[in-house]
Structures are given as structure tokens and as C-alpha cells.
């Protein structure tokens, strides 16, 4: 250590150049660090989405979902296989172990799908979803105006806006929602087809084989070559009408003779409406996994501004969700807290050191350590977000600890007139730095070790708090190196004249501290009893503090999730959404805009049913609200929704919703999963569990999807009748699909626009039984002669996890701790719900994360304490003194527990991080005190006197450490921006704990050292 300090003081110009280089490198790194609201919390995840038009949920599960799941089982590093089968769609999610290469994972799945695809039903489409993440929905906008109808606006989005946005770096895809997709439709007339003896198969063949351009080769004409191109592609409706299906006596029968040809639309599986004014067309920009969120959003906005100039007059693009706003607010919250913390820490330094030059010397550690941290973040590919920058804010007060001790000792030595005149100035600074180097290094290493447990957390909590721990470790390591190299050099330049008088504030504190210390030393038993009583009180209060995973971050906007009757039509669902929007906008003036998304999106990433709606509520600024909090606003919205019949609802936020879905496949604080083979039993027992949850204190928005009630018209085909009329099952089913869903038979290329070509019927449920079926030999027969038609109810969807069917009941928890709620729920469900053999219940959601984090910390924190004990033993060479310093820890937690209880906060992961931080500070201050006691004892001072003198000399650095840490966290205690909810419990614990920790270090530790710090023989000597 001494060699490093000696080198720095001998090569001061080189050290100054190093500082300039560090500043430049740190600024360069900061400009290029990705910026986001959150760390990337999603696992290595791949989605497989398959669309099967017309298929029921049971058929989708049996013929598509189950075979794909079986094929995907056994892929290495796979941790979860989850799926949902709905009408015409299946969505399969595969999670991999942390660290698995996403490209490798996608390749493995692609290979398995390629092997299986030929065995899946014909007519399906889809495959691996775009390489985005569950949190990839970063930008949403509507396209409206210009006098264009919904079909024209959708075409504009699909073929002008979407291709342009997909060229933006960082964009994985653009999801299209709402409007109608234009198509060429051929609607057969059954009577005309029967009269001309034309079957559906011949009509399909004619459409498929008469829609192609092709090259025929090259011809030589003299000295030139002609490229031969045959044009037979359909370009307009008249081309379709002119296609010949058959000839009779030399007379052609065209499609126009037996069918209506028109412009139509694909079957819709979803829609978007806004402000009760009707449907709109919406684009949703998905970010590429690992993309720089802020940079990508900036580029998307720039691209949209360029696109607007090329759009038809009057067409407007309206943004209703921009993740960049949240990113900016979250980062601004942290940056503001960081700036305020630096100012407060600087103020504390000036007050305690009484010398602005000394305060500036210490304060220079802050920007330099931060710049070093930015370099390390860039090297480690970390993003600057709420958590990583929050780590810097947490560390602000601790960053100056080492520098404070070094500068304070340098000032003390320089103020010693005899020593300062007898020795060269640089030598005095060298000796002063070396004198505290061991304790400073030990203290910094202790705090670094304290944060190591956070690096071992798994799952969501690990991804959230590992950046916190890493930035703290980087900053503290930088602070230690700077304190032993740069700070002595800067002190040699800046601390020219040092006053021998104590500054006013430390002088007043010494006056108050000395008599109090002497009283405590004389009344040790009373102090022990008082400390023991406080410890007992803290233990009692700790058992009354509930546990939760994470405080909910206020993202600004609200999502209301609506569910209606399973059999509702898309049109009726949109109408009901419009009523909800109007009611909310009329009765809740705090809502600026309401945009509802019902059903599935174009890509199938969010496979909702026609009865499910996500309503985005864009809120006005808080200064325009009538109520003081968002919770009161949600209560007001509840009152409005309770008056609307036919819906059930729940509340969430955009990121919160996707994180919950990512973790458990559902949304909510608590997810109760009921596994079993029979869907009917699952639905019945799930209703019983939901009723139990609704009766628990603290339950909110208990939600169980209505998974029964979907209306089916089942056709039981009569094989004998079908065979007797010369037909087969495939022919009848193809005709039925063409009649209702429509058969895709190709595309019509209209410039760059690829318009689907459909064969579709014009029937309805009213005359469906009498639908004429053309026979191969001419004539026709009614559908009722070939099949028996029955109306029945069936399943809305089938959810599976690891190939097992399950139902899920979700609940949010309000005004109660999460763990206590789940503990009671477990007991009540076990007592009130009797499950048949083969059925089981699992509790997941945020609760699962909390339990995993608590279990991991229970293992790792004791290991970290053991490492700290070894480090203390290496520092002091005494088991007795190492134990003495560690014994401070339980008592240091007193203030944190009491502060947490008084504030009404729960014991969450952020609060646990606060206790870990407190642990490090308590040990650090103990090291500073005990090290100085030892130095005085070695110099020949009796233990009793050494304790008094050492405590007096170390009062200033101990109080400075506590004050700078507390004031560094104070801005986060009162911050109100997005993300402040996560940092507040940590600040409460640390600030409250610093009060008891400082008292302990200044009063109880001297008593303990006087009695137990030295062996009896040494103490007597």
C-alpha cells in the first residue's frame, strides 16, 4: 500500500494526467451507454406463434400445440415451456437458463419446427416470433384522418409506415392492430355452380393456376437477345372474373359466371377504438432484444417525422404511448437525486472540515468515481437505468468515506506545527495517508463484500439488483484507489495553509460529546440495558412488519383490463369498449385519452380473445387532478366501472403487466395456478379458489378468466351420406372453411402491396343448415343432409405449462403485505377447496420472486459476514476485536427496523438492500474507531485513556461518514418521479439505521473496547 502512495506523490504530474484521461474516458463512455427505464429483466425467451384459421381451441391444442410441445421438450438449458391454445391461434413460450445465447436458442427451436412442420395441418401459418422481449412494446401510435376509411388507413400503415419503421436500427418489428386488411374476394353462387356443374375444388384450382408471371428464357434476334416474360398475374377484379373454370361445347365458363368478385377484408381477430369515437388503426413498435431504448425511440420519432411529409393530406399520426417519456422521467428522477445528493454532501464536507479547499479535495472523488463507473458499465454492456444509476445514488455518501478519513488525517498532521516544520510537506502527507491506509482499505473491502450477496440473486430480483450492486462495487473500488493516489496528490496542491483550530461544528460537537462519552463509560450497565431494550423493541417490531417483493413503480399511465361474455362478437365488444371509454372520459376528468385494444394483434404476441380488452388510460398532469394520489384515482375509476353491466375488470400498468406475464404467463401480484387434466373440473375448482381469495383481507381485483361459455355450432358429419353423394370429409370441411373463414388462395400484387386472394361464402347462421353443397356429378345437396348441426358451449382457451393443463386465478394485494396474504391464502384454500386426485395448486407471481430472494439472501449474507470476519481478523490480528466490531451489526439494525415500521413500508428487496448497506457502514465505522484505539495503545497510552482520546479524535470522521451517507440518500427519500417508489424503502432503512449505528459506534463501542477489546494482561499494562 505504501509503495502505491509513494509512487503517486513522487509522480504527481502523471497522476494529474491520469485524472484528465479518466475524465475524458468517463465522459465518452457516458455518451454511449444505452439508456432505459429498467434493466433487461426478461429471460432468454423464444415465442412460437402459429395461426390456424377456423380451428377451435381443442383442435388447436390436439393438432398443433401438443405436437410442437413434445418436439420442443428436451432442448438443452430449457427452464419453462408454457402455451395457450385459443380459437385459430396458439402461442407457445420457451424460457431458457440465464446466459443462454438467444440466437442459439432460436436456432434449436427452428430446427425442431422444421422437422415437425410437414406433419402439422395444412393451411396453418406462423413460426418463431420476432426477436423482441416481453418489455419490447416501446412506442404506440394511431393513424387517422385524411378522409380515409379503416381499410385505406390499414393499408397505409401496413405498406408505407410499417416498412419504413422496420428499417430503424433497434426495431424488431411493427405490429399492426385495428382497421381491416384489404382482400380480393371470390364469393361462389351455389345455385349457379350447381347449374353449370362446377365444384368448389375446380374453382380453387382455377384461381390457383391462373395467377402468375414468369420468365420463359431468352430468344436471339439478330445481334440482340430478347428476354421472354409471360404475364398472367391478376392485377384487378376484372382479371379474376375473366378466369375460365371450365368449357361447355366450346363456350368458356368464367369465375364471373358462377361467383361474385369484390373487394373485401380478411377475418378480423381484434380491433382498436379510441375515446368512444369509434375504431382506429394502430401501430405498435417492438424493440429488438438488447437495443438502446432511448436511442431507438429517438430514431423512430425521427423516421415518423420524415414519413408524415409523404402521407396523404390530413392523415395524422398520434402517439399515445412512448416508453421514452418513462425512460426520461425515471433517469431524471435519479439524476436529480444524484445532483442534490452531491450538493448536500459537499455542504456537509464544508461544515465538518471548515475548509472549502479540503471539502473540494474530498468532493472531487465523486465525479471521478462516477466517471470510472461509467467506463466499467460500458465495458460490461450495462445500461444506464433506474437501478444502475440508483446504485450510484446509494453509494454517494459512502464514496467520500475513504477520502474523508485520508483528508481529515492529512489536515490533522499538517496542523501539527512541529511535525509540519520538521518534515517535508509531501512526507507529512505520505505518512498521514499511510497511517489510515489499512483501515480505509479494510473498510472499502468490507462494504464491497457486503454487496456481493446481491450479485447472487436469481430471476427478476437478480436482474433488477445486480446492476445496483455492480455500480456500487465499481464506484467504491474507484473511490478507494482514488483516495490512496489522487487525493494525496490533490491535497499537496490544494491544502497549502491549514488552520490549527477545529472548525466550529466539530468543536461544538466535541463539547457535547466528551461529557456524554465519559458518562457512558462510567455507566456501562445502563447503556447496555438501554441498547438491549432497543434491540428487543426492534425484534418485536420486525415481526410486525410484513414482507413483499417490490413496491409498485408508478409508470404514469393506467391499463384497465376488461373481460366480457366469452361468446360476444367483435363488433359488440368494440361497442362495449366505446361505452366504457365515454363513461370514463365524462366522469373522470383526470383521464386525457382512452384507447382500447380488443382481441389478438396481427403478430399474435398478445393472444387475447374477442371478449378481452386492454384499455390504455392516458392521464393528465398531476397538478390537474382532484385527488392527491393515483390510488384514489383508481378508486374513482372503479366507481364508474361498477356501474357498467357485463364486464369484469382489473388494473395494471404497461411494464408491470408484461413483467407479470413474462414470469408466470399471467398478470397480477399473486397467481394461483391449478393444475389438472380435465378443463371442466379445473374451471369449477378455480371458481371456488377465486371465491376464497375474494374473502381475504387485502385482496383486490381478483380475476378468473371465464373459460366456459364460448358458443359452438358443431357439425357431426355423416360419413355414409357424404360417401353416397360422391364427396369426402376433406372436401366438405374445405367448403365449410371457405364459406365462413375464407380460404387464402394466393396474393394479388398491386405495386408493392400484396393483397390476399380469398374464396369466401356469403352464408349466415340463419340459413346455414340449408347451405347448398355442389356435387361432383352435378346438382347440389343441403348441408343438413350431410351433417347434424348442434349448438353447444365449449372452452374459450386451453393453457398449459410443461405439457399440463392449468387454470390461473390472479389477485392484486392492497394495504397488506404480500407474504402474509399468500400464507393466509394457502391455509384457506387448503381448508375450503377439496381437490380431486391428480390436481395440485401452486402460488406464483411476485410472491414467488420474494420467496426466492429471501431464501438466497438467507444463505449468502451469512457467507458474506464470514468473509468480513476473516477480513477483520486479518486487519486486527485478533479474534476478540473482529468479534467486537461484528457485534455492532444487530444493534446497528435497530434504527432501520424502527424507521421501516414508522413509515408503514414493508420488508421488500429494496429494504433488504438498505439493511445490507447499513451492515457495511456499521462495520466500517467500527474499523475506523478500533484501528485508532489500537494505534494509541501501541504508542503506549493506557486503554482507558486511548478509548477517550481515540473516540474524540475519530468523532469527526465517524459523524462525517454518517452525515454524508444520510444526506446523500435524503433526496431519494423525498423524490416523487417514476422509480422513487423502489428507492424509498432503501433510503428509509439506511437513514433510520444510521442514527442507531452512529450512536452505537460513538458510545457503545468505546465501552465494549474498554472492557473486551484487549486481553486482560495488555489491558492491565
ChimeraX attribute file (.defattr): number of C-alpha atoms within 10 A of each C-alpha:
attribute: neighborCount
match mode: 1-to-1
recipient: residues
	/A:1	11
	/A:2	15
	/A:3	8
	/A:4	13
	/A:5	23
	/A:6	20
	/A:7	13
	/A:8	21
	/A:9	23
	/A:10	13
	/A:11	11
	/A:12	18
	/A:13	12
	/A:14	13
	/A:15	19
	/A:16	15
	/A:17	11
	/A:18	13
	/A:19	15
	/A:20	13
	/A:21	12
	/A:22	17
	/A:23	19
	/A:24	13
	/A:25	15
	/A:26	23
	/A:27	16
	/A:28	15
	/A:29	20
	/A:30	21
	/A:31	11
	/A:32	15
	/A:33	19
	/A:34	21
	/A:35	23
	/A:36	24
	/A:37	25
	/A:38	22
	/A:39	21
	/A:40	19
	/A:41	18
	/A:42	21
	/A:43	22
	/A:44	21
	/A:45	23
	/A:46	23
	/A:47	24
	/A:48	23
	/A:49	24
	/A:50	23
	/A:51	21
	/A:52	21
	/A:53	18
	/A:54	18
	/A:55	18
	/A:56	19
	/A:57	23
	/A:58	18
	/A:59	16
	/A:60	26
	/A:61	25
	/A:62	11
	/A:63	15
	/A:64	22
	/A:65	27
	/A:66	16
	/A:67	15
	/A:68	19
	/A:69	21
	/A:70	11
	/A:71	14
	/A:72	20
	/A:73	15
	/A:74	9
	/A:75	14
	/A:76	12
	/A:77	13
	/A:78	18
	/A:79	15
	/A:80	15
	/A:81	20
	/A:82	20
	/A:83	26
	/A:84	22
	/A:85	26
	/A:86	25
	/A:87	24
	/A:88	17
	/A:89	28
	/A:90	26
	/A:91	23
	/A:92	23
	/A:93	21
	/A:94	24
	/A:95	21
	/A:96	20
	/A:97	15
	/A:98	15
	/A:99	9
	/A:100	16
	/A:101	12
	/A:102	16
	/A:103	11
	/A:104	10
	/A:105	20
	/A:106	19
	/A:107	13
	/A:108	14
	/A:109	21
	/A:110	16
	/A:111	11
	/A:112	15
	/A:113	18
	/A:114	11
	/A:115	11
	/A:116	14
	/A:117	16
	/A:118	9
	/A:119	11
	/A:120	14
	/A:121	12
	/A:122	9
	/A:123	10
	/A:124	16
	/A:125	13
	/A:126	14
	/A:127	17
	/A:128	18
	/A:129	20
	/A:130	20
	/A:131	20
	/A:132	22
	/A:133	23
	/A:134	22
	/A:135	21
	/A:136	25
	/A:137	21
	/A:138	21
	/A:139	21
	/A:140	18
	/A:141	17
	/A:142	23
	/A:143	22
	/A:144	21
	/A:145	15
	/A:146	13
	/A:147	12
	/A:148	14
	/A:149	14
	/A:150	20
	/A:151	18
	/A:152	17
	/A:153	24
	/A:154	26
	/A:155	20
	/A:156	19
	/A:157	23
	/A:158	19
	/A:159	13
	/A:160	16
	/A:161	21
	/A:162	19
	/A:163	13
	/A:164	17
	/A:165	21
	/A:166	16
	/A:167	13
	/A:168	17
	/A:169	16
	/A:170	21
	/A:171	25
	/A:172	22
	/A:173	23
	/A:174	26
	/A:175	20
	/A:176	18
	/A:177	27
	/A:178	28
	/A:179	25
	/A:180	21
	/A:181	19
	/A:182	19
	/A:183	20
	/A:184	24
	/A:185	25
	/A:186	30
	/A:187	22
	/A:188	24
	/A:189	15
	/A:190	21
	/A:191	17
	/A:192	15
	/A:193	24
	/A:194	21
	/A:195	13
	/A:196	17
	/A:197	17
	/A:198	23
	/A:199	23
	/A:200	21
	/A:201	13
	/A:202	14
	/A:203	22
	/A:204	18
	/A:205	12
	/A:206	18
	/A:207	21
	/A:208	15
	/A:209	13
	/A:210	16
	/A:211	21
	/A:212	15
	/A:213	12
	/A:214	11
	/A:215	10
	/A:216	10
	/A:217	10
	/A:218	11
	/A:219	11
	/A:220	9
	/A:221	8
	/A:222	6
	/A:223	5
	/A:224	8
	/A:225	10
	/A:226	10
	/A:227	11
	/A:228	12
	/A:229	12
	/A:230	11
	/A:231	11
	/A:232	13
	/A:233	17
	/A:234	22
	/A:235	14
	/A:236	14
	/A:237	16
	/A:238	12
	/A:239	16
	/A:240	26
	/A:241	19
	/A:242	15
	/A:243	21
	/A:244	18
	/A:245	21
	/A:246	17
	/A:247	11
	/A:248	8
	/A:249	5
	/A:250	7
	/A:251	9
	/A:252	14
	/A:253	18
	/A:254	18
	/A:255	24
	/A:256	20
	/A:257	18
	/A:258	23
	/A:259	22
	/A:260	17
	/A:261	20
	/A:262	16
	/A:263	13
	/A:264	18
	/A:265	18
	/A:266	19
	/A:267	13
	/A:268	18
	/A:269	21
	/A:270	26
	/A:271	25
	/A:272	24
	/A:273	25
	/A:274	22
	/A:275	21
	/A:276	22
	/A:277	12
	/A:278	12
	/A:279	21
	/A:280	23
	/A:281	27
	/A:282	28
	/A:283	22
	/A:284	20
	/A:285	23
	/A:286	24
	/A:287	28
	/A:288	20
	/A:289	21
	/A:290	16
	/A:291	20
	/A:292	19
	/A:293	25
	/A:294	20
	/A:295	17
	/A:296	21
	/A:297	23
	/A:298	12
	/A:299	17
	/A:300	22
	/A:301	16
	/A:302	13
	/A:303	16
	/A:304	15
	/A:305	12
	/A:306	12
	/A:307	15
	/A:308	15
	/A:309	10
	/A:310	11
	/A:311	15
	/A:312	13
	/A:313	11
	/A:314	12
	/A:315	18
	/A:316	15
	/A:317	19
	/A:318	12
	/A:319	14
	/A:320	16
	/A:321	20
	/A:322	16
	/A:323	22
	/A:324	20
	/A:325	15
	/A:326	23
	/A:327	21
	/A:328	16
	/A:329	19
	/A:330	26
	/A:331	25
	/A:332	16
	/A:333	22
	/A:334	28
	/A:335	17
	/A:336	17
	/A:337	24
	/A:338	23
	/A:339	14
	/A:340	19
	/A:341	25
	/A:342	21
	/A:343	15
	/A:344	22
	/A:345	28
	/A:346	23
	/A:347	16
	/A:348	20
	/A:349	25
	/A:350	20
	/A:351	17
	/A:352	24
	/A:353	24
	/A:354	18
	/A:355	18
	/A:356	16
	/A:357	19
	/A:358	23
	/A:359	23
	/A:360	16
	/A:361	24
	/A:362	29
	/A:363	23
	/A:364	17
	/A:365	27
	/A:366	23
	/A:367	14
	/A:368	21
	/A:369	27
	/A:370	27
	/A:371	23
	/A:372	23
	/A:373	26
	/A:374	28
	/A:375	23
	/A:376	18
	/A:377	23
	/A:378	19
	/A:379	11
	/A:380	10
	/A:381	12
	/A:382	19
	/A:383	27
	/A:384	24
	/A:385	26
	/A:386	29
	/A:387	28
	/A:388	24
	/A:389	25
	/A:390	29
	/A:391	24
	/A:392	28
	/A:393	31
	/A:394	29
	/A:395	25
	/A:396	29
	/A:397	24
	/A:398	29
	/A:399	30
	/A:400	28
	/A:401	29
	/A:402	30
	/A:403	29
	/A:404	30
	/A:405	25
	/A:406	27
	/A:407	26
	/A:408	22
	/A:409	22
	/A:410	26
	/A:411	22
	/A:412	18
	/A:413	20
	/A:414	23
	/A:415	17
	/A:416	15
	/A:417	13
	/A:418	10
	/A:419	13
	/A:420	16
	/A:421	11
	/A:422	9
	/A:423	11
	/A:424	11
	/A:425	14
	/A:426	17
	/A:427	13
	/A:428	21
	/A:429	27
	/A:430	21
	/A:431	17
	/A:432	22
	/A:433	29
	/A:434	21
	/A:435	18
	/A:436	19
	/A:437	21
	/A:438	18
	/A:439	25
	/A:440	26
	/A:441	19
	/A:442	21
	/A:443	28
	/A:444	24
	/A:445	19
	/A:446	24
	/A:447	25
	/A:448	23
	/A:449	20
	/A:450	27
	/A:451	23
	/A:452	19
	/A:453	23
	/A:454	28
	/A:455	17
	/A:456	16
	/A:457	21
	/A:458	17
	/A:459	17
	/A:460	20
	/A:461	22
	/A:462	19
	/A:463	20
	/A:464	22
	/A:465	23
	/A:466	23
	/A:467	25
	/A:468	26
	/A:469	27
	/A:470	24
	/A:471	27
	/A:472	28
	/A:473	24
	/A:474	21
	/A:475	28
	/A:476	27
	/A:477	21
	/A:478	20
	/A:479	27
	/A:480	26
	/A:481	18
	/A:482	21
	/A:483	30
	/A:484	27
	/A:485	20
	/A:486	26
	/A:487	28
	/A:488	28
	/A:489	25
	/A:490	22
	/A:491	21
	/A:492	18
	/A:493	12
	/A:494	14
	/A:495	18
	/A:496	10
	/A:497	11
	/A:498	17
	/A:499	14
	/A:500	13
	/A:501	10
	/A:502	15
	/A:503	15
	/A:504	13
	/A:505	14
	/A:506	20
	/A:507	14
	/A:508	11
	/A:509	14
	/A:510	18
	/A:511	11
	/A:512	11
	/A:513	18
	/A:514	16
	/A:515	11
	/A:516	14
	/A:517	20
	/A:518	13
	/A:519	13
	/A:520	18
	/A:521	22
	/A:522	12
	/A:523	12
	/A:524	17
	/A:525	12
	/A:526	12
	/A:527	18
	/A:528	15
	/A:529	11
	/A:530	12
	/A:531	18
	/A:532	13
	/A:533	12
	/A:534	17
	/A:535	19
	/A:536	14
	/A:537	14
	/A:538	22
	/A:539	16
	/A:540	13
	/A:541	16
	/A:542	18
	/A:543	10
	/A:544	11
	/A:545	19
	/A:546	18
	/A:547	23
	/A:548	25
	/A:549	26
	/A:550	21
	/A:551	20
	/A:552	13
	/A:553	17
	/A:554	19
	/A:555	21
	/A:556	19
	/A:557	17
	/A:558	21
	/A:559	21
	/A:560	21
	/A:561	22
	/A:562	21
	/A:563	23
	/A:564	21
	/A:565	18
	/A:566	20
	/A:567	18
	/A:568	17
	/A:569	12
	/A:570	18
	/A:571	12
	/A:572	12
	/A:573	23
	/A:574	27
	/A:575	17
	/A:576	18
	/A:577	30
	/A:578	22
	/A:579	15
	/A:580	22
	/A:581	24
	/A:582	18
	/A:583	18
	/A:584	25
	/A:585	17
	/A:586	12
	/A:587	13
	/A:588	18
	/A:589	14
	/A:590	21
	/A:591	21
	/A:592	14
	/A:593	19
	/A:594	25
	/A:595	24
	/A:596	26
	/A:597	26
	/A:598	28
	/A:599	25
	/A:600	22
	/A:601	21
	/A:602	16
	/A:603	18
	/A:604	21
	/A:605	17
	/A:606	13
	/A:607	23
	/A:608	19
	/A:609	22
	/A:610	28
	/A:611	23
	/A:612	26
	/A:613	27
	/A:614	24
	/A:615	23
	/A:616	23
	/A:617	25
	/A:618	18
	/A:619	17
	/A:620	15
	/A:621	11
	/A:622	13
	/A:623	9
	/A:624	10
	/A:625	16
	/A:626	12
	/A:627	13
	/A:628	10
	/A:629	10
	/A:630	15
	/A:631	11
	/A:632	12
	/A:633	16
	/A:634	15
	/A:635	11
	/A:636	15
	/A:637	18
	/A:638	16
	/A:639	13
	/A:640	16
	/A:641	18
	/A:642	12
	/A:643	10
	/A:644	13
	/A:645	9
	/A:646	11
	/A:647	18
	/A:648	20
	/A:649	18
	/A:650	20
	/A:651	20
	/A:652	23
	/A:653	20
	/A:654	19
	/A:655	19
	/A:656	19
	/A:657	19
	/A:658	21
	/A:659	22
	/A:660	21
	/A:661	15
	/A:662	21
	/A:663	21
	/A:664	22
	/A:665	19
	/A:666	21
	/A:667	26
	/A:668	27
	/A:669	25
	/A:670	27
	/A:671	27
	/A:672	26
	/A:673	24
	/A:674	21
	/A:675	22
	/A:676	21
	/A:677	12
	/A:678	12
	/A:679	19
	/A:680	14
	/A:681	15
	/A:682	22
	/A:683	21
	/A:684	12
	/A:685	19
	/A:686	24
	/A:687	19
	/A:688	15
	/A:689	25
	/A:690	19
	/A:691	16
	/A:692	17
	/A:693	26
	/A:694	15
	/A:695	12
	/A:696	15
	/A:697	14
	/A:698	17
	/A:699	21
	/A:700	19
	/A:701	17
	/A:702	22
	/A:703	23
	/A:704	19
	/A:705	19
	/A:706	18
	/A:707	18
	/A:708	18
	/A:709	15
	/A:710	16
	/A:711	15
	/A:712	14
	/A:713	11
	/A:714	13
	/A:715	15
	/A:716	11
	/A:717	18
	/A:718	15
	/A:719	13
	/A:720	11
	/A:721	14
	/A:722	17
	/A:723	12
	/A:724	11
	/A:725	16
	/A:726	10
	/A:727	18
	/A:728	14
	/A:729	13
	/A:730	9
	/A:731	14
	/A:732	19
	/A:733	12
	/A:734	14
	/A:735	21
	/A:736	19
	/A:737	17
	/A:738	23
	/A:739	20
	/A:740	17
	/A:741	18
	/A:742	23
	/A:743	24
	/A:744	19
	/A:745	16
	/A:746	17
	/A:747	20
	/A:748	21
	/A:749	17
	/A:750	11
	/A:751	8
	/A:752	8
	/A:753	14
	/A:754	15
	/A:755	18
	/A:756	20
	/A:757	28
	/A:758	26
	/A:759	25
	/A:760	25
	/A:761	24
	/A:762	14
	/A:763	14
	/A:764	11
	/A:765	10
	/A:766	7
	/A:767	9
	/A:768	15
	/A:769	18
	/A:770	14
	/A:771	21
	/A:772	19
	/A:773	25
	/A:774	27
	/A:775	18
	/A:776	17
	/A:777	12
	/A:778	14
	/A:779	19
	/A:780	20
	/A:781	16
	/A:782	14
	/A:783	20
	/A:784	17
	/A:785	17
	/A:786	23
	/A:787	18
	/A:788	13
	/A:789	15
	/A:790	10
	/A:791	9
	/A:792	11
	/A:793	13
	/A:794	17
	/A:795	21
	/A:796	23
	/A:797	26
	/A:798	21
	/A:799	23
	/A:800	23
	/A:801	19
	/A:802	14
	/A:803	15
	/A:804	13
	/A:805	20
	/A:806	23
	/A:807	26
	/A:808	27
	/A:809	22
	/A:810	25
	/A:811	23
	/A:812	21
	/A:813	20
	/A:814	15
	/A:815	10
	/A:816	15
	/A:817	19
	/A:818	26
	/A:819	20
	/A:820	14
	/A:821	22
	/A:822	20
	/A:823	11
	/A:824	14
	/A:825	21
	/A:826	15
	/A:827	10
	/A:828	16
	/A:829	18
	/A:830	13
	/A:831	10
	/A:832	12
	/A:833	15
	/A:834	12
	/A:835	16
	/A:836	10
	/A:837	7
	/A:838	9
	/A:839	16
	/A:840	12
	/A:841	19
	/A:842	12
	/A:843	20
	/A:844	23
	/A:845	26
	/A:846	25
	/A:847	21
	/A:848	18
	/A:849	21
	/A:850	21
	/A:851	15
	/A:852	17
	/A:853	23
	/A:854	16
	/A:855	12
	/A:856	15
	/A:857	18
	/A:858	12
	/A:859	11
	/A:860	18
	/A:861	18
	/A:862	12
	/A:863	16
	/A:864	19
	/A:865	17
	/A:866	13
	/A:867	15
	/A:868	24
	/A:869	20
	/A:870	15
	/A:871	18
	/A:872	25
	/A:873	16
	/A:874	13
	/A:875	18
	/A:876	18
	/A:877	12
	/A:878	15
	/A:879	14
	/A:880	15
	/A:881	26
	/A:882	24
	/A:883	15
	/A:884	21
	/A:885	24
	/A:886	19
	/A:887	16
	/A:888	21
	/A:889	20
	/A:890	14
	/A:891	22
	/A:892	27
	/A:893	27
	/A:894	26
	/A:895	24
	/A:896	30
	/A:897	27
	/A:898	23
	/A:899	20
	/A:900	24
	/A:901	20
	/A:902	12
	/A:903	11
	/A:904	12
	/A:905	20
	/A:906	23
	/A:907	25
	/A:908	23
	/A:909	26
	/A:910	24
	/A:911	29
	/A:912	18
	/A:913	25
	/A:914	24
	/A:915	23
	/A:916	22
	/A:917	22
	/A:918	27
	/A:919	26
	/A:920	24
	/A:921	30
	/A:922	29
	/A:923	29
	/A:924	27
	/A:925	28
	/A:926	29
	/A:927	27
	/A:928	23
	/A:929	27
	/A:930	26
	/A:931	21
	/A:932	21
	/A:933	28
	/A:934	20
	/A:935	14
	/A:936	18
	/A:937	21
	/A:938	12
	/A:939	10
	/A:940	11
	/A:941	16
	/A:942	15
	/A:943	24
	/A:944	18
	/A:945	14
	/A:946	23
	/A:947	27
	/A:948	18
	/A:949	17
	/A:950	23
	/A:951	26
	/A:952	18
	/A:953	17
	/A:954	21
	/A:955	20
	/A:956	21
	/A:957	24
	/A:958	23
	/A:959	21
	/A:960	24
	/A:961	26
	/A:962	25
	/A:963	22
	/A:964	26
	/A:965	28
	/A:966	26
	/A:967	23
	/A:968	30
	/A:969	29
	/A:970	21
	/A:971	23
	/A:972	30
	/A:973	19
	/A:974	13
	/A:975	17
	/A:976	13
	/A:977	20
	/A:978	22
	/A:979	27
	/A:980	23
	/A:981	20
	/A:982	22
	/A:983	26
	/A:984	23
	/A:985	29
	/A:986	28
	/A:987	29
	/A:988	29
	/A:989	31
	/A:990	32
	/A:991	25
	/A:992	21
	/A:993	30
	/A:994	27
	/A:995	18
	/A:996	20
	/A:997	30
	/A:998	23
	/A:999	15
	/A:1000	22
	/A:1001	27
	/A:1002	22
	/A:1003	20
	/A:1004	22
	/A:1005	24
	/A:1006	27
	/A:1007	26
	/A:1008	20
	/A:1009	21
	/A:1010	19
	/A:1011	16
	/A:1012	15
	/A:1013	25
	/A:1014	18
	/A:1015	12
	/A:1016	10
	/A:1017	7
	/A:1018	11
	/A:1019	15
	/A:1020	9
	/A:1021	10
